[in-house]
Amino acid sequence: MTTLYGIIFIISLLMIGAYFRVDRKRDAWLLMLFVCVAVCDLGYFLLSASKTLNLALWANRIAYAGSVFLPFSILMMIMNSSRLSYPKAVPRILLCVNIVMLFIVSSGGWLPIYYKNVSFEIVNNSGILIKEYGPLNSLYKVFLFLYFAAMLAVILYAAIKKTVVSTKHSVFLAIVVIGNIAIWLIENAIKAGFEFMSISYIITEGLILFLYGILQDYGLADTEAISAKASNLQADKPSPEPAQERIRFNKEQIDDIFNNWSALKALSQREKEVLQLLMQNKKRKDIADELFVTESTIKKHTSSIFKKLEITNRSELFESAKKYINKVQ
């Protein structure tokens, strides 16, 4: 068992490395999530490797340190990825609540409030704590339930307000949260000798990292959006597009432009996809629907394309493209 927990802890450290590779925006809440998982898994490993009651209690406190702050980081991460604004006092208040909860769950061996009595045994070379729960034990379950409820509420609200990139992302987040709830309930019901949540946390990290990778490809995983006021979010709505001359380039011309026009090398892959559709004179809304992103995201990509090509609008884009085609013909 100790070896298994050790492997899980090593995987959690590798996942932190994966975070730095995938999350180019360096979302502090996402990093906190990954650190919390590593701390939690470290506690499980140290508890399993403990040889005395005192060491086991400290290992248990380390595991709880990760577990207590984990739902906090997930909630904030969900609010961030859903692009919801909130008062600056919210994370501070939640942080204070979490610190109080950490003190309660870490009181074993000091105060009889979370554990009335606790003893230590070694079973199959693995240390375990024998616990008799105290009056405040149920408070931790309420604490987790409220966090899970808040996560689902935020996901539902974001889906209704359409602040997420699509309904699929809302469903994805909901599945991640509900999956962890299910595993937590099963673990509490069967009273197994293994912490299945340690594996669940790793799976959750992988799924969330996958989601963040997608969001960043779409240009939506922007951590600055979380601190924006509602008025700023309103201002970010796409403005009407000016009428453009009905210019279209055929497939052969577009292929020639993308294969040989050196100025396009500065564009990202996503910007090239947007540019191909712009060349077909499609509207922002149609491009957004085709690429499964928001119209506001297409507006950002379009602005970036114009800046890199040193132009200001579609008319100049078409003129530059026509000049290039006439030059090579």
C-alpha positions as CSV (number, residue, x, y, z in Angstrom):
1,M,0.0,0.0,0.0
2,T,2.8,2.4,0.9
3,T,4.4,1.8,-2.6
4,L,1.1,2.5,-4.3
5,Y,0.7,5.8,-2.4
6,G,4.3,6.6,-3.3
7,I,3.6,6.1,-7.0
8,I,0.5,8.2,-6.8
9,F,2.5,11.0,-5.1
10,I,5.1,10.9,-7.8
11,I,2.4,11.1,-10.5
12,S,1.0,14.2,-8.7
13,L,4.4,15.9,-8.9
14,L,4.6,15.0,-12.6
15,M,1.1,16.6,-13.1
16,I,2.5,19.8,-11.7
17,G,5.2,19.7,-14.4
18,A,2.4,19.1,-17.0
19,Y,0.6,22.1,-15.6
20,F,3.6,24.4,-16.4
21,R,3.8,22.9,-19.9
22,V,0.1,23.3,-20.7
23,D,-1.2,26.4,-18.9
24,R,0.6,29.2,-20.7
25,K,-1.6,31.8,-18.8
26,R,-0.2,30.6,-15.4
27,D,-3.6,30.5,-13.7
28,A,-2.8,30.8,-9.9
29,W,-6.0,28.9,-8.9
30,L,-5.2,26.0,-11.3
31,L,-1.6,25.8,-9.9
32,M,-3.1,25.8,-6.4
33,L,-5.3,22.9,-7.3
34,F,-2.3,20.9,-8.5
35,V,-0.2,21.7,-5.4
36,C,-3.1,20.7,-3.2
37,V,-3.4,17.3,-4.8
38,A,0.4,16.8,-4.4
39,V,0.2,17.8,-0.7
40,C,-2.8,15.5,-0.1
41,D,-1.1,12.6,-1.8
42,L,2.1,13.3,0.1
43,G,0.1,13.0,3.4
44,Y,-1.4,9.7,2.3
45,F,2.0,8.3,1.5
46,L,3.6,9.5,4.8
47,L,0.7,8.2,6.8
48,S,1.1,4.8,5.2
49,A,4.8,4.9,5.9
50,S,4.5,6.1,9.5
51,K,5.7,3.9,12.3
52,T,4.4,6.0,15.3
53,L,1.2,7.7,16.3
54,N,2.8,11.1,16.3
55,L,4.1,10.8,12.8
56,A,0.8,9.4,11.6
57,L,-1.1,12.3,13.0
58,W,1.2,14.8,11.3
59,A,0.9,12.9,8.0
60,N,-2.9,13.0,8.5
61,R,-2.7,16.8,9.0
62,I,-0.7,17.2,5.8
63,A,-3.3,15.1,3.9
64,Y,-6.1,17.3,5.3
65,A,-4.2,20.5,4.4
66,G,-4.4,19.4,0.7
67,S,-8.0,18.1,1.0
68,V,-9.3,21.3,2.7
69,F,-7.9,23.7,0.2
70,L,-8.6,21.5,-2.9
71,P,-12.3,22.3,-3.3
72,F,-11.6,26.0,-2.7
73,S,-9.1,26.0,-5.6
74,I,-11.5,24.0,-7.9
75,L,-14.3,26.4,-7.2
76,M,-12.2,29.4,-8.0
77,M,-10.8,27.7,-11.1
78,I,-14.3,26.9,-12.3
79,M,-15.3,30.6,-11.8
80,N,-12.3,31.6,-13.7
81,S,-12.8,29.3,-16.7
82,S,-16.5,30.3,-16.7
83,R,-15.4,33.9,-17.0
84,L,-17.6,35.0,-14.1
85,S,-16.9,38.2,-12.1
86,Y,-17.1,38.3,-8.3
87,P,-16.2,40.7,-5.5
88,K,-12.6,40.6,-4.4
89,A,-13.7,39.7,-0.9
90,V,-15.0,36.3,-1.9
91,P,-11.7,34.4,-2.1
92,R,-10.6,36.1,1.1
93,I,-13.7,35.0,3.0
94,L,-13.4,31.5,1.7
95,L,-9.7,31.4,2.6
96,C,-10.6,32.3,6.2
97,V,-13.3,29.6,6.3
98,N,-10.8,27.0,5.0
99,I,-8.2,28.0,7.6
100,V,-10.7,27.5,10.4
101,M,-11.7,24.1,8.9
102,L,-8.1,23.1,8.6
103,F,-7.6,23.8,12.3
104,I,-10.6,21.7,13.2
105,V,-9.6,18.6,11.1
106,S,-6.0,18.9,12.3
107,S,-6.9,19.0,16.0
108,G,-6.6,15.2,16.4
109,G,-4.2,14.5,19.2
110,W,-4.6,18.0,20.6
111,L,-8.3,18.5,21.1
112,P,-11.2,16.0,21.2
113,I,-13.4,18.0,18.7
114,Y,-12.8,16.2,15.4
115,Y,-11.5,12.9,16.9
116,K,-12.6,11.9,20.4
117,N,-9.8,9.3,20.4
118,V,-7.2,8.2,17.9
119,S,-4.8,5.3,17.9
120,F,-2.2,3.8,15.5
121,E,-1.7,0.4,14.0
122,I,0.5,-1.2,11.3
123,V,-1.4,-3.5,9.0
124,N,0.5,-5.3,6.2
125,N,3.4,-2.9,6.7
126,S,1.1,0.1,6.2
127,G,0.3,2.6,9.0
128,I,-3.3,3.4,9.7
129,L,-5.1,5.6,12.2
130,I,-8.0,4.1,14.2
131,K,-10.4,7.0,14.8
132,E,-13.3,7.6,17.1
133,Y,-15.0,10.7,15.6
134,G,-15.9,13.7,17.7
135,P,-18.8,16.2,17.6
136,L,-17.4,18.4,14.8
137,N,-16.6,15.5,12.4
138,S,-19.9,16.0,10.5
139,L,-18.9,19.7,10.0
140,Y,-16.2,18.6,7.4
141,K,-18.8,16.7,5.4
142,V,-21.1,19.8,5.4
143,F,-18.1,21.8,4.3
144,L,-17.4,19.6,1.3
145,F,-21.1,19.3,0.4
146,L,-21.4,23.1,0.3
147,Y,-18.3,23.4,-1.9
148,F,-19.6,20.8,-4.3
149,A,-23.0,22.5,-4.4
150,A,-21.4,25.9,-5.1
151,M,-19.4,24.3,-8.0
152,L,-22.5,22.9,-9.6
153,A,-24.3,26.2,-9.0
154,V,-21.6,28.2,-10.7
155,I,-21.5,25.8,-13.7
156,L,-25.3,26.0,-14.1
157,Y,-25.3,29.8,-13.8
158,A,-22.5,30.2,-16.3
159,A,-24.3,27.9,-18.7
160,I,-27.5,30.0,-18.4
161,K,-25.7,33.3,-18.8
162,K,-23.6,31.8,-21.7
163,T,-20.3,33.0,-20.3
164,V,-18.7,29.6,-21.1
165,V,-17.4,28.9,-24.6
166,S,-20.2,26.3,-25.1
167,T,-22.7,24.0,-23.4
168,K,-20.2,21.2,-23.9
169,H,-17.7,22.9,-21.6
170,S,-20.4,23.3,-18.9
171,V,-21.3,19.6,-19.2
172,F,-17.6,18.7,-19.1
173,L,-17.1,20.7,-15.8
174,A,-20.2,19.2,-14.3
175,I,-19.1,15.7,-15.1
176,V,-15.8,16.3,-13.4
177,V,-17.4,17.7,-10.2
178,I,-20.2,15.0,-10.1
179,G,-17.6,12.3,-10.6
180,N,-15.6,13.4,-7.6
181,I,-18.8,13.6,-5.5
182,A,-19.7,10.1,-6.5
183,I,-16.3,8.7,-5.6
184,W,-16.3,10.6,-2.3
185,L,-19.8,9.2,-1.4
186,I,-18.7,5.6,-2.4
187,E,-15.5,5.9,-0.4
188,N,-17.5,7.0,2.7
189,A,-20.1,4.3,2.3
190,I,-17.8,1.3,1.8
191,K,-15.2,2.3,4.4
192,A,-12.3,0.8,2.3
193,G,-8.8,0.7,3.6
194,F,-7.6,2.7,0.6
195,E,-8.1,6.4,-0.2
196,F,-9.7,6.3,-3.6
197,M,-9.9,10.0,-3.7
198,S,-6.1,10.1,-4.3
199,I,-6.6,8.5,-7.7
200,S,-9.7,10.6,-8.4
201,Y,-7.7,13.7,-7.8
202,I,-5.1,12.7,-10.4
203,I,-7.9,11.9,-12.9
204,T,-9.5,15.3,-12.2
205,E,-6.2,17.1,-12.8
206,G,-5.9,15.4,-16.2
207,L,-9.4,16.3,-17.2
208,I,-9.1,19.9,-16.1
209,L,-5.7,20.2,-17.8
210,F,-7.3,18.9,-21.0
211,L,-10.1,21.5,-20.7
212,Y,-7.6,24.3,-20.1
213,G,-5.6,23.3,-23.1
214,I,-8.8,23.5,-25.2
215,L,-9.8,26.9,-23.7
216,Q,-6.4,28.4,-24.4
217,D,-6.5,27.2,-28.0
218,Y,-9.8,29.0,-28.3
219,G,-8.3,32.1,-26.6
220,L,-10.6,32.0,-23.6
221,A,-8.4,30.9,-20.6
222,D,-7.6,34.4,-19.7
223,T,-7.1,34.9,-15.9
224,E,-7.7,38.6,-16.1
225,A,-11.3,38.0,-16.9
226,I,-11.9,36.8,-13.4
227,S,-11.4,40.3,-11.9
228,A,-13.4,42.2,-14.5
229,K,-16.6,43.9,-13.4
230,A,-19.9,43.2,-15.0
231,S,-19.7,46.5,-16.9
232,N,-16.3,45.5,-18.4
233,L,-17.8,42.1,-19.5
234,Q,-20.6,44.0,-21.2
235,A,-18.1,46.2,-23.0
236,D,-16.4,43.1,-24.3
237,K,-19.4,42.1,-26.3
238,P,-18.7,42.1,-30.0
239,S,-19.5,45.3,-31.9
240,P,-21.3,45.2,-35.2
241,E,-19.2,44.4,-38.2
242,P,-19.0,47.0,-41.0
243,A,-20.4,46.0,-44.3
244,Q,-17.7,44.6,-46.5
245,E,-17.4,44.3,-50.3
246,R,-18.4,40.8,-51.3
247,I,-14.9,39.5,-52.1
248,R,-14.2,35.8,-52.0
249,F,-11.1,33.9,-52.9
250,N,-11.4,30.4,-54.3
251,K,-9.7,27.4,-52.7
252,E,-6.8,27.4,-55.1
253,Q,-6.1,31.1,-54.4
254,I,-6.4,30.6,-50.6
255,D,-4.0,27.6,-50.7
256,D,-1.5,29.6,-52.7
257,I,-1.7,32.5,-50.2
258,F,-1.2,30.2,-47.2
259,N,1.6,28.2,-48.8
260,N,3.6,31.1,-50.1
261,W,2.7,34.4,-48.4
262,S,5.6,34.8,-45.9
263,A,3.7,37.4,-43.8
264,L,1.4,34.6,-42.6
265,K,4.2,32.7,-40.8
266,A,3.7,35.1,-37.8
267,L,0.2,33.8,-37.3
268,S,-0.7,31.0,-34.8
269,Q,-2.5,27.9,-36.1
270,R,-5.9,29.2,-34.7
271,E,-5.4,32.6,-36.4
272,K,-4.7,30.8,-39.7
273,E,-8.0,29.0,-39.3
274,V,-9.8,32.2,-38.7
275,L,-8.0,33.9,-41.6
276,Q,-9.1,31.2,-44.0
277,L,-12.7,31.8,-43.2
278,L,-12.2,35.6,-43.3
279,M,-10.8,35.1,-46.9
280,Q,-14.2,33.5,-47.7
281,N,-15.7,36.8,-46.5
282,K,-17.7,35.0,-43.7
283,K,-19.1,37.0,-40.9
284,R,-17.7,36.8,-37.3
285,K,-20.9,35.0,-36.1
286,D,-20.6,32.4,-38.8
287,I,-16.9,31.9,-38.1
288,A,-17.6,31.5,-34.4
289,D,-20.3,28.9,-35.1
290,E,-18.0,27.0,-37.4
291,L,-15.1,26.9,-34.9
292,F,-17.3,26.4,-31.8
293,V,-16.2,29.5,-30.0
294,T,-17.7,32.8,-29.0
295,E,-18.0,35.7,-31.4
296,S,-16.0,37.8,-29.0
297,T,-13.1,35.3,-29.3
298,I,-13.2,35.6,-33.1
299,K,-13.0,39.4,-32.7
300,K,-9.8,39.0,-30.6
301,H,-8.3,36.7,-33.1
302,T,-9.2,39.0,-36.0
303,S,-7.6,42.0,-34.2
304,S,-4.4,40.0,-33.6
305,I,-4.3,38.9,-37.3
306,F,-4.7,42.6,-38.5
307,K,-1.9,43.7,-36.1
308,K,0.5,41.0,-37.3
309,L,-0.2,41.8,-40.9
310,E,0.0,45.5,-40.3
311,I,-3.5,46.3,-41.5
312,T,-6.5,47.7,-39.8
313,N,-9.6,46.1,-41.4
314,R,-10.9,43.5,-43.8
315,S,-10.8,45.8,-46.8
316,E,-7.0,46.2,-46.4
317,L,-6.7,42.4,-45.9
318,F,-8.5,41.8,-49.2
319,E,-6.4,44.4,-50.9
320,S,-3.2,42.9,-49.6
321,A,-4.3,39.4,-50.6
322,K,-5.3,40.6,-54.1
323,K,-2.0,42.4,-54.6
324,Y,-0.1,39.2,-53.6
325,I,-2.2,37.1,-56.0
326,N,-1.7,39.6,-58.9
327,K,2.0,39.7,-58.1
328,V,2.5,36.0,-58.4
329,Q,0.3,35.6,-61.5
